[in-house]
Amino acid sequence: MKKIIALVIALALCLTVFTVFADEAKVIKVGIVNNPPSESGYREANVKNFEEVFSAENGYETKTAYSLKNDEQLNAARQFITDGVDYLLISAAETTGWEAVLKDAQEQGIGVFLFDRMIDCDPSLYLAAVVSDMAQEGETAVNWLLAQNLEKYEVIHIQGAMGSDAQLGRTGALDAQFESGKMTKVIQQTATWDEAEAKKIVESVINAKTPFNVIYAENDGMAKGAVAALDDAGITHGVDGDVIVMGFDCNKWALRELLAGKWNYDGQCSPFQAAVIDQMIKKVEAGEAIEGLNEKNQIISVEKGFDARELTEDDIATYGLGE
């Protein structure tokens, strides 16, 4: 009997030790560098997605840093490297200035994943990038605008944070039209994703009595601000209105503006990259290769643009962000 009790105790001790080591082994340290949720509805959904996936319940010890300033993001990334995280997850405020930090991470054996936005660097410096094709988003939007066959295109162009991947991509296609002469640049100015700043930009054009018939805003919040300026001035907009209104991100509230005919176009930009990166990390931890990457180590989110005349309630339920 004593031998049986001793055996049971020994097995229990072994099981306890195994459980402790198993629990320790599954905790993965992650540092997330992102833009703040206050930036936009898109970013709010993006931050929430990463908080839900990279949680203690899912086996992660996660540190986060939020800033719209590239230098602050760089400092946060350096601190995470010093803290000894296993992985760095980065949505960069700007595309430049990151190479030294990524090299340092690589030298320290820290795996880097980019999400939402690309960085100008050699693809060997990160394991994978789960991103939108921002240039394609711009091309899709501009091609839709060209298909409207307007007699003239007099465009108010409201840009996002300058130097960000989203701004560069969404600006590029429109710049090509300005350069070709097919469209006229009434004003091109950054509102840094801010609704109130976008309203001021449109008000300045209205007050100057400069003619325009298109507002191309690089996110939904800025489009909302632009529309507020139009409403204050009594200028019609949207389907059958005097001004075409275009936004990006596909927040549900913005898509409802399309459905009501108050806006004309909204370009999709998926904020949900966390689950994909989580699966990649698990593969790396298991010693397996990450599959499905292109030559730039990217996985590109499949996205589309929505026309107010074709949008449905089902589209809003399926593709809309937030509530």
C-alpha positions in Angstrom: 0.0 0.0 0.0 2.8 2.4 0.9 4.4 1.7 -2.5 1.2 2.6 -4.3 0.8 5.8 -2.3 4.4 6.7 -3.0 3.9 6.0 -6.7 0.8 8.2 -6.8 2.6 11.0 -5.1 5.5 10.7 -7.5 3.2 10.7 -10.5 1.4 13.8 -9.1 4.7 15.6 -8.7 5.8 14.7 -12.2 2.4 15.9 -13.6 2.8 19.2 -11.6 6.3 19.8 -12.9 5.2 19.0 -16.5 2.2 21.4 -16.2 4.5 24.2 -14.9 7.0 23.7 -17.7 4.1 23.4 -20.3 2.6 26.6 -19.0 5.9 28.4 -19.1 6.6 27.1 -22.6 3.4 28.4 -24.1 3.7 31.9 -22.9 5.0 34.0 -25.9 6.2 37.6 -25.3 5.0 40.0 -27.9 5.5 43.8 -28.4 2.9 45.5 -30.5 3.7 48.9 -32.0 0.6 50.5 -33.5 -1.3 53.8 -34.2 -3.7 54.8 -31.4 -7.4 53.7 -31.6 -8.4 57.3 -31.6 -6.9 57.7 -35.1 -10.0 56.4 -36.8 -12.8 53.8 -36.7 -10.6 51.5 -38.7 -7.8 51.8 -36.1 -10.2 51.2 -33.3 -11.3 47.9 -34.9 -7.6 47.1 -35.6 -6.5 47.7 -32.0 -9.4 45.7 -30.6 -8.6 42.8 -32.9 -5.0 42.6 -31.8 -6.0 42.9 -28.1 -8.4 40.0 -28.4 -6.0 37.7 -30.2 -2.8 38.4 -28.4 -4.2 37.9 -24.9 -3.1 36.0 -21.8 -5.9 33.6 -22.4 -4.3 32.8 -25.8 -0.9 32.2 -24.3 0.7 35.7 -24.9 2.4 38.2 -22.6 1.8 41.4 -24.6 3.1 44.9 -24.4 1.6 47.6 -26.5 2.7 51.1 -27.6 0.5 53.5 -29.6 1.6 56.7 -31.4 1.0 58.6 -34.6 4.7 59.7 -34.4 7.3 57.6 -36.1 10.1 58.5 -33.6 7.9 57.5 -30.7 7.1 54.2 -32.3 10.8 53.6 -33.0 11.6 54.3 -29.3 8.9 51.9 -28.2 10.2 49.2 -30.5 13.7 49.6 -29.2 12.4 49.3 -25.6 10.6 46.1 -26.5 13.8 44.7 -27.9 15.6 45.6 -24.7 12.8 43.9 -22.7 13.4 40.7 -24.6 10.2 40.1 -26.4 10.0 37.1 -28.7 8.1 38.9 -31.5 7.7 42.5 -32.6 4.4 43.4 -34.4 4.5 46.7 -36.2 2.1 49.0 -38.0 4.4 51.9 -38.8 3.4 55.5 -38.7 5.8 56.2 -41.6 7.5 53.9 -44.1 11.0 55.1 -43.5 13.5 55.0 -40.6 13.0 51.4 -39.4 15.9 49.5 -40.9 18.3 49.8 -38.0 15.6 48.8 -35.5 14.6 45.7 -37.6 18.3 44.7 -37.9 18.7 45.0 -34.2 15.6 42.8 -33.6 17.0 40.2 -36.0 20.4 40.2 -34.3 18.6 39.6 -31.0 16.6 36.7 -32.4 13.3 38.5 -32.3 10.9 37.7 -35.1 9.2 40.7 -36.8 5.8 40.8 -38.3 4.4 43.9 -40.1 0.7 44.5 -40.3 -1.6 47.0 -42.0 1.3 49.1 -43.3 4.6 48.3 -45.1 8.0 49.6 -44.2 10.8 50.5 -46.7 13.3 47.8 -46.0 14.7 44.5 -47.3 12.0 41.8 -46.9 14.6 39.6 -45.1 14.3 41.9 -42.1 10.8 40.6 -41.2 9.2 37.2 -41.2 6.0 38.3 -42.9 3.7 41.3 -43.6 -0.1 41.0 -43.4 -1.2 44.1 -45.2 -3.6 45.8 -47.6 -2.4 46.7 -51.0 -2.8 50.5 -50.5 -1.8 51.3 -54.0 -4.4 48.9 -55.3 -7.0 50.6 -53.0 -6.1 53.9 -54.7 -6.3 52.3 -58.2 -9.7 50.8 -57.5 -11.1 54.1 -56.2 -9.7 56.2 -59.1 -10.9 53.7 -61.7 -14.3 53.9 -60.2 -14.2 57.7 -60.4 -13.1 57.6 -64.0 -16.0 55.2 -64.8 -18.4 58.0 -63.7 -17.5 59.8 -67.0 -17.8 63.3 -65.6 -17.4 66.2 -68.1 -14.7 67.5 -65.7 -13.0 66.4 -62.6 -12.3 69.2 -60.1 -11.0 67.3 -57.0 -10.5 68.3 -53.4 -8.0 65.7 -52.2 -7.8 65.3 -48.4 -4.8 63.2 -47.5 -4.0 61.1 -44.4 -0.9 61.2 -42.3 1.9 62.0 -44.7 4.5 59.3 -45.3 2.2 56.5 -44.1 1.7 53.5 -46.3 -2.0 54.2 -46.5 -1.5 57.8 -47.6 1.2 57.0 -50.2 -0.9 54.2 -51.7 -4.2 56.1 -51.8 -2.5 59.3 -53.1 -0.5 57.7 -55.9 -3.3 56.7 -58.2 -4.9 60.2 -58.0 -1.6 62.0 -58.5 -1.2 60.0 -61.8 -4.5 61.5 -62.9 -3.5 65.0 -61.9 -0.2 64.6 -63.8 -2.0 63.3 -66.9 -4.4 66.2 -67.0 -7.5 64.1 -66.8 -8.3 65.5 -63.4 -7.7 69.0 -61.8 -6.2 69.3 -58.3 -8.3 72.0 -56.6 -6.4 71.4 -53.3 -4.3 68.6 -52.0 -3.7 68.8 -48.2 -3.3 66.5 -45.3 -5.8 66.4 -42.5 -3.8 63.6 -40.7 -7.0 61.4 -40.6 -8.8 64.1 -38.6 -12.5 64.9 -39.2 -12.3 68.5 -38.0 -9.2 69.3 -40.1 -10.9 67.9 -43.2 -13.9 70.1 -42.6 -11.6 73.2 -42.4 -9.9 72.2 -45.7 -13.3 72.0 -47.6 -14.5 75.3 -45.9 -11.4 77.1 -47.2 -12.2 76.0 -50.8 -15.9 77.0 -50.4 -15.0 80.4 -49.0 -12.5 81.0 -51.8 -15.4 80.2 -54.2 -13.2 77.7 -56.1 -15.4 75.3 -58.2 -15.1 71.5 -57.3 -17.2 68.5 -57.9 -15.3 65.6 -56.2 -14.0 65.1 -52.7 -11.5 62.3 -52.4 -10.9 61.7 -48.7 -8.4 59.1 -47.7 -10.4 57.8 -44.8 -14.1 57.8 -43.6 -13.6 60.3 -40.8 -12.1 62.9 -43.1 -15.0 62.3 -45.6 -17.4 62.9 -42.8 -15.7 66.2 -41.9 -15.8 67.2 -45.6 -19.5 66.5 -45.8 -20.2 68.6 -42.7 -18.7 71.5 -44.6 -20.8 70.9 -47.6 -24.0 70.7 -45.5 -23.2 73.9 -43.7 -22.8 75.6 -47.1 -26.0 74.0 -48.5 -24.1 72.1 -51.3 -25.7 68.9 -52.4 -23.6 65.7 -52.4 -23.8 62.0 -53.0 -26.0 60.2 -55.5 -27.5 62.8 -57.9 -25.8 65.6 -55.9 -23.4 68.3 -57.1 -20.4 66.7 -55.4 -19.1 63.2 -55.4 -17.9 62.0 -52.0 -15.4 59.2 -51.6 -13.9 57.7 -48.5 -12.0 54.6 -47.4 -12.2 52.0 -44.6 -15.8 50.9 -44.8 -17.0 51.7 -41.3 -20.6 50.6 -40.9 -21.7 54.2 -40.3 -20.0 55.3 -43.5 -21.6 52.5 -45.6 -24.9 53.6 -44.2 -24.2 57.1 -45.7 -23.7 55.4 -49.0 -26.9 53.4 -48.7 -28.7 56.6 -48.0 -27.2 58.1 -51.1 -25.3 60.8 -49.2 -21.9 59.5 -50.2 -20.9 57.8 -53.5 -18.0 55.4 -52.9 -16.1 53.7 -50.0 -13.0 51.7 -50.4 -12.5 48.6 -48.2 -9.5 48.3 -45.9 -9.5 45.2 -43.7 -8.2 45.8 -40.1 -8.2 42.1 -39.2 -4.7 40.8 -39.4 -4.1 39.5 -35.9 -5.5 35.9 -36.4 -3.3 35.4 -39.4 -0.2 36.5 -37.5 -1.2 34.3 -34.6 -1.2 31.3 -36.9 2.2 32.3 -38.3 3.7 32.6 -34.9 2.4 29.1 -34.0 4.1 27.8 -37.1 7.4 29.4 -36.3 7.2 28.1 -32.7 6.6 24.6 -34.1 9.6 24.9 -36.4 7.4 25.0 -39.5 7.7 27.3 -42.6 5.2 30.1 -43.2 3.4 29.4 -46.4 1.6 31.6 -49.0 4.0 34.6 -48.9 4.8 36.5 -52.1 8.3 37.7 -53.0 8.1 40.5 -50.5 7.1 38.2 -47.7 3.6 39.5 -47.8 0.1 38.2 -47.5 -2.3 40.7 -49.1 -5.8 41.2 -47.8 -8.5 40.8 -50.6 -10.5 44.0 -50.7 -13.1 45.8 -52.9 -14.7 49.2 -53.4 -18.4 49.9 -52.9 -20.7 52.1 -55.1 -23.7 53.7 -53.4 -26.0 52.7 -56.2 -25.1 49.0 -55.7 -24.5 48.7 -52.0 -26.9 46.4 -50.0 -27.7 45.9 -46.3 -26.0 42.5 -46.6 -22.8 44.3 -47.7 -22.9 46.5 -44.6 -23.4 43.5 -42.3 -20.6 41.5 -44.0 -17.9 44.1 -44.7 -18.7 47.1 -42.3 -16.5 47.9 -39.4 -17.8 48.7 -35.9 -21.5 49.2 -35.1 
